[in-house]
């Protein structure tokens, strides 16, 4: 009977430790709190399956913002430009069409000024990836508030560089204020 009690206690102790380590080892979503606050700005996506967020460090006198969003209501153009301070990664996304809640747009891919993703490579001519037309590229506006000039959405696209390499952008989401 004592052996069974000791084994049960040891098992319960082991189970408690296992559950504790499992709980603390789970990756916490860094944007969980930000998503609940409609004024919190963020931009994130996965680049070939690896999470990426634009970042920059502000100096003591001036802050910095790693994004610039412009919406030209009179011609229905949305431009989202995000970057890292060191310019090793950046994205430039163009969308043409009227912006409103729950609308899906194809990301602009015309040759003259396509949407792009910049991924610093060893060969500079292979760093700029142009969004490929008809490759499941979309930008969905989930919330649009023209009074507060805030736009919220999701996106995904595939882009190709001059060397024939592709980059896949998935799980993209943002909540950003815009100009104009």
C-alpha positions as CSV (number, residue, x, y, z in Angstrom):
1,X,0.0,0.0,0.0
2,X,2.9,2.4,0.9
3,X,4.5,1.7,-2.5
4,X,1.3,2.5,-4.4
5,X,0.9,5.8,-2.4
6,X,4.6,6.7,-3.1
7,X,4.1,5.9,-6.8
8,X,0.9,8.0,-7.0
9,X,2.6,10.9,-5.3
10,X,5.6,10.7,-7.6
11,X,3.3,10.4,-10.6
12,X,1.3,13.5,-9.5
13,X,4.5,15.4,-8.9
14,X,5.8,14.5,-12.3
15,X,2.5,15.4,-14.0
16,X,2.5,18.8,-12.2
17,X,6.0,19.6,-13.4
18,X,5.2,18.5,-16.9
19,X,2.1,20.7,-17.0
20,X,4.0,23.6,-15.6
21,X,6.8,23.4,-18.1
22,X,4.3,22.9,-21.0
23,X,2.4,26.0,-19.9
24,X,5.4,28.2,-19.7
25,X,7.1,26.9,-22.8
26,X,4.1,27.7,-25.1
27,X,4.9,30.7,-27.3
28,X,2.8,33.7,-26.2
29,X,1.3,35.7,-29.1
30,X,3.1,39.1,-28.8
31,X,0.2,40.9,-30.5
32,X,-2.5,39.4,-28.3
33,X,-3.0,42.6,-26.2
34,X,-2.5,44.9,-29.1
35,X,-5.2,43.3,-31.2
36,X,-7.7,44.1,-28.4
37,X,-6.9,47.8,-28.6
38,X,-8.2,49.4,-31.8
39,X,-5.6,52.3,-31.5
40,X,-2.6,50.0,-31.2
41,X,-0.6,49.9,-34.4
42,X,1.1,46.8,-35.7
43,X,2.2,45.1,-38.9
44,X,3.3,41.4,-39.0
45,X,3.6,38.5,-41.5
46,X,5.5,35.4,-42.1
47,X,8.3,35.4,-44.7
48,X,8.8,31.9,-46.0
49,X,7.3,30.7,-42.7
50,X,9.4,32.9,-40.4
51,X,7.6,35.7,-38.4
52,X,8.7,39.2,-39.5
53,X,7.8,42.6,-38.1
54,X,9.2,46.0,-39.3
55,X,11.2,47.7,-36.6
56,X,13.3,50.8,-36.0
57,X,15.0,52.5,-33.1
58,X,14.3,56.1,-32.4
59,X,16.8,58.5,-31.0
60,X,16.5,60.5,-27.8
61,X,15.0,63.5,-29.7
62,X,13.0,61.9,-32.4
63,X,10.9,58.7,-32.5
64,X,10.6,56.5,-35.5
65,X,7.8,54.7,-37.3
66,X,8.6,51.7,-39.4
67,X,5.6,52.2,-41.7
68,X,3.9,54.8,-43.8
69,X,0.4,54.2,-45.0
70,X,-1.3,56.5,-47.5
71,X,-4.9,56.3,-48.7
72,X,-5.8,58.6,-51.6
73,X,-9.6,58.5,-51.4
74,X,-10.2,60.6,-54.6
75,X,-8.4,58.0,-56.8
76,X,-8.9,54.9,-54.5
77,X,-5.2,54.1,-54.0
78,X,-3.9,52.5,-50.8
79,X,-0.1,52.4,-50.3
80,X,1.5,50.5,-47.4
81,X,5.3,50.9,-47.0
82,X,7.0,49.1,-44.1
83,X,10.7,48.6,-43.5
84,X,13.4,47.7,-41.0
85,X,15.7,50.5,-40.0
86,X,18.7,48.7,-41.5
87,X,16.6,48.2,-44.7
88,X,17.4,44.5,-44.8
89,X,13.6,43.8,-45.3
90,X,10.8,46.0,-46.5
91,X,7.5,45.7,-48.2
92,X,5.6,48.1,-50.5
93,X,2.0,47.1,-51.1
94,X,-0.3,48.9,-53.6
95,X,-4.0,48.3,-53.7
96,X,-6.4,50.0,-56.2
97,X,-10.1,50.2,-55.4
98,X,-12.5,51.6,-53.0
99,X,-11.6,50.8,-49.4
100,X,-14.4,49.8,-47.0
101,X,-15.1,47.2,-44.3
102,X,-14.9,43.6,-45.3
103,X,-13.6,44.1,-48.9
104,X,-10.9,42.0,-50.6
105,X,-8.5,43.5,-53.1
106,X,-5.9,42.0,-55.4
107,X,-2.5,43.4,-54.7
108,X,-1.3,45.6,-57.6
109,X,1.2,43.8,-59.8
110,X,1.6,46.0,-62.9
111,X,5.1,46.1,-64.4
112,X,5.6,49.8,-64.1
113,X,5.1,50.0,-60.3
114,X,4.4,46.6,-58.8
115,X,4.1,45.8,-55.1
116,X,7.4,44.4,-53.8
117,X,9.1,42.7,-51.0
118,X,12.8,43.5,-50.4
119,X,14.8,40.7,-48.9
120,X,18.5,41.5,-48.6
121,X,20.5,38.9,-50.5
122,X,24.2,38.5,-51.2
123,X,23.5,39.5,-54.7
124,X,21.9,43.0,-54.8
125,X,20.1,42.4,-58.1
126,X,18.3,39.4,-56.5
127,X,17.0,41.3,-53.4
128,X,13.9,42.9,-54.9
129,X,10.9,40.5,-55.2
130,X,7.9,41.6,-57.3
131,X,4.5,40.3,-56.4
132,X,3.3,37.7,-58.9
133,X,-0.1,38.2,-60.5
134,X,-2.7,35.6,-59.8
135,X,-0.7,33.8,-57.1
136,X,-3.2,34.0,-54.3
137,X,-2.2,37.6,-53.6
138,X,-4.8,39.5,-51.7
139,X,-5.3,42.2,-49.1
140,X,-8.5,42.0,-47.1
141,X,-9.8,45.1,-45.3
142,X,-11.4,43.9,-42.2
143,X,-12.0,47.2,-40.5
144,X,-11.8,50.7,-42.0
145,X,-12.5,53.9,-39.9
146,X,-12.2,57.0,-42.1
147,X,-13.0,59.3,-39.1
148,X,-10.0,58.0,-37.1
149,X,-8.0,57.2,-40.2
150,X,-7.3,53.7,-39.1
151,X,-7.2,50.6,-41.4
152,X,-7.1,47.0,-40.3
153,X,-6.6,44.0,-42.6
154,X,-5.0,40.7,-43.6
155,X,-2.8,39.9,-46.6
156,X,-0.9,37.2,-48.4
157,X,1.2,37.1,-51.6
158,X,4.0,35.4,-53.4
159,X,6.8,37.4,-55.1
160,X,9.7,36.6,-57.5
161,X,13.1,38.2,-58.0
162,X,15.2,38.6,-61.2
163,X,17.1,35.4,-60.3
164,X,14.0,33.3,-60.3
165,X,13.7,32.9,-56.5
166,X,10.3,33.2,-54.9
167,X,9.4,34.5,-51.4
168,X,6.0,33.6,-49.9
169,X,4.4,36.1,-47.5
170,X,1.6,34.6,-45.4
171,X,-0.4,35.3,-42.2
172,X,0.0,39.0,-42.8
173,X,-2.1,41.3,-40.7
174,X,-2.0,45.0,-39.7
175,X,-3.7,47.7,-37.8
176,X,-2.3,51.1,-38.9
177,X,-3.2,54.7,-39.2
178,X,-3.0,56.4,-42.6
179,X,-2.4,59.8,-44.1
180,X,-4.6,61.8,-46.4
